[in-house]
Amino acid sequence: MNRPGHTRITPTALRKTVETVACQAFGIPPGDASASLHDDAGKLGLDLLVRLPAPPLLALDPGGRDRPLFERADIARLKISFMGREVTGMELGRINIRLGAA
């Protein structure tokens, strides 16, 4: 059944949703990412600050599973784009990621 009316998502709710998606994409605790939203030619543009913990300096990964930061960011950007669209229903445009320390 279709009912007349409209649905709005407040900017704060949208920002919090994108921040949660970013945390999941990077595998970091909730609250370790902050976002600002902007229009990107009709799409939802994101500026993200992601706080990553510093890796232990003496730890070795014998399996080579640790990826370089830029590769992790590229993979996370794809996840954020896909999951963000799935959750919000909005097309995401440019996703700028700034990495910081937790």
Secondary structure per residue as TSV (DSSP state, phi and psi in degrees):
chain	resnum	aa	ss	phi	psi
A	1	M	-	360.0	131.9
A	2	N	-	-97.1	130.7
A	3	R	-	-116.9	141.6
A	4	P	S	-66.7	148.7
A	5	G	-	139.4	-170.8
A	6	H	-	-147.3	162.9
A	7	T	-	-123.5	134.2
A	8	R	-	-122.9	143.6
A	9	I	-	-109.8	123.1
A	10	T	-	-67.3	151.6
A	11	P	H	-56.7	-36.2
A	12	T	H	-65.6	-44.0
A	13	A	H	-63.9	-40.4
A	14	L	H	-64.9	-43.5
A	15	R	H	-63.5	-45.2
A	16	K	H	-63.2	-37.7
A	17	T	H	-63.9	-45.6
A	18	V	H	-65.7	-37.8
A	19	E	H	-63.1	-41.3
A	20	T	H	-65.1	-42.6
A	21	V	H	-61.1	-41.9
A	22	A	H	-63.6	-42.1
A	23	C	H	-61.7	-41.8
A	24	Q	H	-65.7	-40.2
A	25	A	H	-65.0	-35.4
A	26	F	H	-90.4	-10.6
A	27	G	T	69.5	39.5
A	28	I	-	-116.9	162.0
A	29	P	-	-63.6	150.1
A	30	P	T	-56.1	140.1
A	31	G	T	96.3	-8.4
A	32	D	S	-92.8	15.7
A	33	A	E	-138.2	142.5
A	34	S	E	-131.2	147.0
A	35	A	E	-130.5	151.0
A	36	S	E	-126.6	144.5
A	37	L	E	-110.8	148.5
A	38	H	E	-154.2	164.0
A	39	D	E	-79.0	129.8
A	40	D	E	-123.5	79.4
A	41	A	T	55.1	45.4
A	42	G	T	89.8	-7.2
A	43	K	E	-105.4	168.8
A	44	L	E	-86.6	111.7
A	45	G	E	-92.1	144.7
A	46	L	E	-126.2	137.8
A	47	D	E	-116.9	114.8
A	48	L	E	-112.4	139.5
A	49	L	E	-112.4	118.5
A	50	V	E	-114.5	122.9
A	51	R	E	-97.0	110.4
A	52	L	E	-103.5	142.0
A	53	P	-	-70.5	146.8
A	54	A	-	-71.8	137.9
A	55	P	-	-73.6	152.0
A	56	P	-	-62.3	133.5
A	57	L	T	-68.4	-32.0
A	58	L	T	-99.3	-1.1
A	59	A	-	-77.1	134.2
A	60	L	-	-110.8	144.1
A	61	D	-	-110.2	96.6
A	62	P	T	-63.5	-25.4
A	63	G	T	-85.7	-7.2
A	64	G	-	68.5	28.5
A	65	R	-	-79.6	-21.1
A	66	D	-	-71.6	128.7
A	67	R	-	-101.4	152.0
A	68	P	-	-60.0	153.2
A	69	L	H	-57.5	-42.2
A	70	F	H	-66.1	-34.7
A	71	E	H	-68.3	-41.9
A	72	R	H	-60.0	-41.4
A	73	A	H	-65.3	-40.2
A	74	D	H	-64.0	-42.8
A	75	I	H	-65.6	-44.2
A	76	A	H	-62.7	-38.6
A	77	R	H	-59.0	-42.9
A	78	L	H	-64.5	-42.9
A	79	K	H	-63.5	-43.5
A	80	I	H	-62.4	-42.4
A	81	S	H	-61.6	-46.0
A	82	F	H	-70.3	-52.4
A	83	M	H	-67.4	-36.3
A	84	G	H	-61.1	-41.7
A	85	R	H	-68.4	-39.8
A	86	E	H	-62.7	-41.9
A	87	V	H	-79.5	-44.1
A	88	T	H	-94.0	-22.7
A	89	G	-	78.3	6.9
A	90	M	-	-104.1	145.4
A	91	E	-	-78.3	124.3
A	92	L	E	-90.5	137.6
A	93	G	E	-97.2	-130.2
A	94	R	E	-65.6	133.6
A	95	I	E	-119.4	104.1
A	96	N	E	-93.0	128.3
A	97	I	E	-118.6	127.3
A	98	R	E	-114.2	125.1
A	99	L	E	-95.8	134.5
A	100	G	E	-134.4	177.0
A	101	A	E	-92.8	143.4
A	102	A	-	-77.9	360.0
